């Protein structure tokens, strides 16, 4: 059960990576509010959309594609607006935190990491502005991470992009505030998605991370839904240019 925000009923929502991981829970959460949801993803999401339709009585609009293909990304956003009306909530969620060391990074890998984790975010923000302005405002929510705040090693291209997202969020909030377009970031801690469990979670690593959290509970994908709904809704209408940290208290404890 999520908090209810009546102003999100009927809202046109676009989510990158909304068919898996945290994004799937976000799609579910917005549908539960009565919002009209479109999302882009690389993998077939037909089964997921079937499940959402059975659960909510409304089917999310799945748009197949890779967010690094900027012209395609923009076309899918146009398709979402045509189907659901001007996008008034944009959630830049898709990312890739592939592990790597500095010495093994090539120019191609660097360009790919920035394309996935930063460039697509910028151009999605750029493309949604006109429609939000015409609609009288909107909310953009950019997923970043506490990884750059902690100075984590093991994925420097990713943490660089995360830091860039925070700077971009602040600048766009200033630029588009007069149009009543709010731009905020959400910085999760270590959220235990299926991908994280399959690829990187170890008992020792998880125990060490939980030891750094003030709240001694694992973070699940659904823990990110209420914070995103809050940032999307009028409940946060006076907030912009902020980074909302949802990490169980890691950044507080150092």
Secondary structure, 3 states (H helix, E strand, C coil): CCCCCHHHCCCEEEEECCCCHHHHHHHHHHHHCCCEEEEEECCCCHHHHHHHHHHHCCCCEEEECCCCCHHHHHHHHHHHHHHHCCCCEEEECCCCCCCCCHHHCCHHHHHHHHHHHHHHHHHHHHHHHHHHHHHCCEEEEEEEECHHHHCCCCCHHHHHHHHHHHHHHHHHHHHHHHHCEEEEEEEECCECCHHHHHHCCCHHHHHHHHHHCCCCCCECHHHHHHHHHHHHCHHHCCCCCCEEEECCCHHHHC
